[in-house]
Amino acid sequence: MAERIQQEPRLMGLIDTARYLGISKQTLYKLVAAEQIPAFKTAGSRVWKFDKQDLDAWIEKQKQQGRAA
């Protein structure tokens, strides 16, 4: 019997994203409001979504900017 490989979802909500980044929900809201972090809402939705791949790229960019400072 083949085993199913369970993958983490690519899209995350606000709480999971805050936990993933190690920041508070309030800080994440501030980053979204300032358009400093990649986030989107799907058509007809009021819920913010975050793409894990975009977040990983954003983290790498933040690390590079931190080294340049």
PyMOL CGO cylinders between C-alpha atoms (Angstrom):
from pymol import cmd
from pymol.cgo import CYLINDER

trace = [
    CYLINDER, 0.00, 0.00, 0.00, 1.33, 3.42, -0.93, 0.3, 1, 1, 1, 1, 1, 1,
    CYLINDER, 1.33, 3.42, -0.93, 1.73, 5.89, 1.90, 0.3, 1, 1, 1, 1, 1, 1,
    CYLINDER, 1.73, 5.89, 1.90, 0.32, 9.34, 1.53, 0.3, 1, 1, 1, 1, 1, 1,
    CYLINDER, 0.32, 9.34, 1.53, 2.81, 12.11, 2.00, 0.3, 1, 1, 1, 1, 1, 1,
    CYLINDER, 2.81, 12.11, 2.00, 1.20, 14.88, 3.96, 0.3, 1, 1, 1, 1, 1, 1,
    CYLINDER, 1.20, 14.88, 3.96, 2.40, 18.32, 2.92, 0.3, 1, 1, 1, 1, 1, 1,
    CYLINDER, 2.40, 18.32, 2.92, 2.03, 21.58, 4.74, 0.3, 1, 1, 1, 1, 1, 1,
    CYLINDER, 2.03, 21.58, 4.74, -0.44, 23.88, 3.04, 0.3, 1, 1, 1, 1, 1, 1,
    CYLINDER, -0.44, 23.88, 3.04, 1.17, 26.51, 0.85, 0.3, 1, 1, 1, 1, 1, 1,
    CYLINDER, 1.17, 26.51, 0.85, -1.31, 29.21, 1.89, 0.3, 1, 1, 1, 1, 1, 1,
    CYLINDER, -1.31, 29.21, 1.89, -1.60, 30.25, 5.51, 0.3, 1, 1, 1, 1, 1, 1,
    CYLINDER, -1.60, 30.25, 5.51, -3.94, 32.47, 7.46, 0.3, 1, 1, 1, 1, 1, 1,
    CYLINDER, -3.94, 32.47, 7.46, -3.00, 35.25, 9.82, 0.3, 1, 1, 1, 1, 1, 1,
    CYLINDER, -3.00, 35.25, 9.82, -2.51, 33.16, 12.97, 0.3, 1, 1, 1, 1, 1, 1,
    CYLINDER, -2.51, 33.16, 12.97, -0.41, 30.48, 11.27, 0.3, 1, 1, 1, 1, 1, 1,
    CYLINDER, -0.41, 30.48, 11.27, 1.67, 33.14, 9.52, 0.3, 1, 1, 1, 1, 1, 1,
    CYLINDER, 1.67, 33.14, 9.52, 2.31, 35.06, 12.74, 0.3, 1, 1, 1, 1, 1, 1,
    CYLINDER, 2.31, 35.06, 12.74, 3.36, 31.79, 14.40, 0.3, 1, 1, 1, 1, 1, 1,
    CYLINDER, 3.36, 31.79, 14.40, 5.56, 30.87, 11.41, 0.3, 1, 1, 1, 1, 1, 1,
    CYLINDER, 5.56, 30.87, 11.41, 7.33, 34.25, 11.57, 0.3, 1, 1, 1, 1, 1, 1,
    CYLINDER, 7.33, 34.25, 11.57, 7.51, 34.33, 15.36, 0.3, 1, 1, 1, 1, 1, 1,
    CYLINDER, 7.51, 34.33, 15.36, 5.68, 37.66, 15.63, 0.3, 1, 1, 1, 1, 1, 1,
    CYLINDER, 5.68, 37.66, 15.63, 2.37, 38.77, 17.12, 0.3, 1, 1, 1, 1, 1, 1,
    CYLINDER, 2.37, 38.77, 17.12, -0.84, 39.06, 15.10, 0.3, 1, 1, 1, 1, 1, 1,
    CYLINDER, -0.84, 39.06, 15.10, -0.78, 42.81, 15.76, 0.3, 1, 1, 1, 1, 1, 1,
    CYLINDER, -0.78, 42.81, 15.76, 2.71, 43.14, 14.29, 0.3, 1, 1, 1, 1, 1, 1,
    CYLINDER, 2.71, 43.14, 14.29, 1.66, 41.13, 11.26, 0.3, 1, 1, 1, 1, 1, 1,
    CYLINDER, 1.66, 41.13, 11.26, -1.40, 43.36, 10.78, 0.3, 1, 1, 1, 1, 1, 1,
    CYLINDER, -1.40, 43.36, 10.78, 0.89, 46.41, 10.88, 0.3, 1, 1, 1, 1, 1, 1,
    CYLINDER, 0.89, 46.41, 10.88, 3.21, 44.89, 8.26, 0.3, 1, 1, 1, 1, 1, 1,
    CYLINDER, 3.21, 44.89, 8.26, 0.23, 44.11, 6.02, 0.3, 1, 1, 1, 1, 1, 1,
    CYLINDER, 0.23, 44.11, 6.02, -1.25, 47.60, 6.44, 0.3, 1, 1, 1, 1, 1, 1,
    CYLINDER, -1.25, 47.60, 6.44, 2.11, 49.16, 5.55, 0.3, 1, 1, 1, 1, 1, 1,
    CYLINDER, 2.11, 49.16, 5.55, 2.41, 46.79, 2.55, 0.3, 1, 1, 1, 1, 1, 1,
    CYLINDER, 2.41, 46.79, 2.55, 5.75, 45.57, 3.90, 0.3, 1, 1, 1, 1, 1, 1,
    CYLINDER, 5.75, 45.57, 3.90, 4.95, 41.87, 3.64, 0.3, 1, 1, 1, 1, 1, 1,
    CYLINDER, 4.95, 41.87, 3.64, 3.44, 39.84, 0.79, 0.3, 1, 1, 1, 1, 1, 1,
    CYLINDER, 3.44, 39.84, 0.79, -0.25, 39.18, 1.50, 0.3, 1, 1, 1, 1, 1, 1,
    CYLINDER, -0.25, 39.18, 1.50, -3.48, 38.99, -0.47, 0.3, 1, 1, 1, 1, 1, 1,
    CYLINDER, -3.48, 38.99, -0.47, -7.20, 38.45, -0.20, 0.3, 1, 1, 1, 1, 1, 1,
    CYLINDER, -7.20, 38.45, -0.20, -9.00, 36.11, -2.55, 0.3, 1, 1, 1, 1, 1, 1,
    CYLINDER, -9.00, 36.11, -2.55, -11.95, 37.43, -4.55, 0.3, 1, 1, 1, 1, 1, 1,
    CYLINDER, -11.95, 37.43, -4.55, -14.89, 38.16, -2.28, 0.3, 1, 1, 1, 1, 1, 1,
    CYLINDER, -14.89, 38.16, -2.28, -12.94, 37.37, 0.89, 0.3, 1, 1, 1, 1, 1, 1,
    CYLINDER, -12.94, 37.37, 0.89, -12.10, 39.59, 3.83, 0.3, 1, 1, 1, 1, 1, 1,
    CYLINDER, -12.10, 39.59, 3.83, -9.44, 37.17, 5.10, 0.3, 1, 1, 1, 1, 1, 1,
    CYLINDER, -9.44, 37.17, 5.10, -5.74, 37.80, 4.52, 0.3, 1, 1, 1, 1, 1, 1,
    CYLINDER, -5.74, 37.80, 4.52, -3.77, 34.91, 3.06, 0.3, 1, 1, 1, 1, 1, 1,
    CYLINDER, -3.77, 34.91, 3.06, -0.02, 34.43, 2.94, 0.3, 1, 1, 1, 1, 1, 1,
    CYLINDER, -0.02, 34.43, 2.94, 1.89, 32.25, 0.48, 0.3, 1, 1, 1, 1, 1, 1,
    CYLINDER, 1.89, 32.25, 0.48, 4.61, 30.33, 2.30, 0.3, 1, 1, 1, 1, 1, 1,
    CYLINDER, 4.61, 30.33, 2.30, 6.97, 30.56, -0.69, 0.3, 1, 1, 1, 1, 1, 1,
    CYLINDER, 6.97, 30.56, -0.69, 6.51, 34.35, -0.83, 0.3, 1, 1, 1, 1, 1, 1,
    CYLINDER, 6.51, 34.35, -0.83, 7.14, 34.55, 2.91, 0.3, 1, 1, 1, 1, 1, 1,
    CYLINDER, 7.14, 34.55, 2.91, 10.34, 32.52, 2.61, 0.3, 1, 1, 1, 1, 1, 1,
    CYLINDER, 10.34, 32.52, 2.61, 11.56, 34.86, -0.14, 0.3, 1, 1, 1, 1, 1, 1,
    CYLINDER, 11.56, 34.86, -0.14, 10.58, 37.87, 2.00, 0.3, 1, 1, 1, 1, 1, 1,
    CYLINDER, 10.58, 37.87, 2.00, 12.54, 36.45, 4.94, 0.3, 1, 1, 1, 1, 1, 1,
    CYLINDER, 12.54, 36.45, 4.94, 15.63, 36.02, 2.77, 0.3, 1, 1, 1, 1, 1, 1,
    CYLINDER, 15.63, 36.02, 2.77, 15.28, 39.61, 1.52, 0.3, 1, 1, 1, 1, 1, 1,
    CYLINDER, 15.28, 39.61, 1.52, 15.01, 40.88, 5.11, 0.3, 1, 1, 1, 1, 1, 1,
    CYLINDER, 15.01, 40.88, 5.11, 18.15, 38.96, 6.02, 0.3, 1, 1, 1, 1, 1, 1,
    CYLINDER, 18.15, 38.96, 6.02, 20.05, 40.46, 3.10, 0.3, 1, 1, 1, 1, 1, 1,
    CYLINDER, 20.05, 40.46, 3.10, 18.91, 43.98, 3.96, 0.3, 1, 1, 1, 1, 1, 1,
    CYLINDER, 18.91, 43.98, 3.96, 19.93, 43.42, 7.57, 0.3, 1, 1, 1, 1, 1, 1,
    CYLINDER, 19.93, 43.42, 7.57, 23.44, 42.48, 6.47, 0.3, 1, 1, 1, 1, 1, 1,
    CYLINDER, 23.44, 42.48, 6.47, 23.71, 45.56, 4.27, 0.3, 1, 1, 1, 1, 1, 1,
    CYLINDER, 23.71, 45.56, 4.27, 22.72, 47.95, 7.05, 0.3, 1, 1, 1, 1, 1, 1,
]
cmd.load_cgo(trace, "trace")
